[in-house]
Amino acid sequence: MSDTILGLENLDPTFYIIFYSIIFVLGICIGSFLNVVICRLPKGESLIKNSSHCVKCGSKIKKCDLIPVISWIFLKGKCRKCGNRISLRYPFVEILNAFLYIITFLVMDFNVQSIIICIFFSILIVIGFIDHDFLEIDTRLLIAICVLAVISAFFTDSLTILQRVTGGLLISVPFFLIGEISAEIILKNTGEKIRGIELGDTILMASSGLLIGNKSIVISAFCGILFAAAGGLYQKRKSGESKFAFGPYLAIGLFIGTLWGEKLVDIWLNMFISVSYTHLRAHETLMNL
């Protein structure tokens, strides 16, 4: 990439160890903050002012118990004061965020765009877990993705404006139409105002498309829908409930599409062109016999 800050492909192995160790530590620390956002944002609580506390007994958590991952392991996943079990989600989010950062830099190198994508992935983690818990995507998180798209457009040359605009429209427009049509059908049949695809999911794909472009958003949508279908079937079989959060599956699809979407589309297009060309040549050969 032309906006590379630090090429990592030909450096000493020791540098790799140090660099990715720093990225891992940074990732779990930011992941710890993401846990705060996931917990407090839906409740309208301050993300900075209030100190961390046990959700059961309300006791203030000591600073020594706020070390990402390590404190959870040391406390054996329990509150120091009341013994209430601390969800495994907390260290999982921290480690997930760190590994996504590492994978991003391994795939994209270390540059302005990869840093932006790391922030994007952190936002997707928050979106996925909040939507899973409350079936809602916070508008402020979607605005944050739009801001990242604007920053990316100004400070990187990874995509053209046309690729960004088509990326914003390519999936979000069909999603919006499906949502509108399904809402009318559901309203007539059940009397409930429910959309097949919620506006939050539609805006998520629109804002993400502006950031990652047309090729990546197509693969993201394909993967997200595929995972959602599998997850929906599993939930239906397990609990009988057909309504589920689409956001987490779209987030997974966006992880995949952002990192490998362009390459996958290019491979498919090259295969299609190659097969079409071979078929055309075979047809011409038969016509000349």
Secondary structure as UniProt FT lines:
FT   TURN            2..3
FT   STRAND          4..6
FT   TURN            9..10
FT   HELIX           13..40
FT   HELIX           41..43
FT   TURN            55..57
FT   HELIX           63..65
FT   TURN            68..69
FT   HELIX           70..74
FT   TURN            75..77
FT   TURN            80..82
FT   HELIX           89..108
FT   STRAND          110..111
FT   HELIX           112..134
FT   HELIX           139..155
FT   HELIX           161..170
FT   HELIX           172..190
FT   HELIX           199..212
FT   HELIX           214..239
FT   HELIX           247..288
//
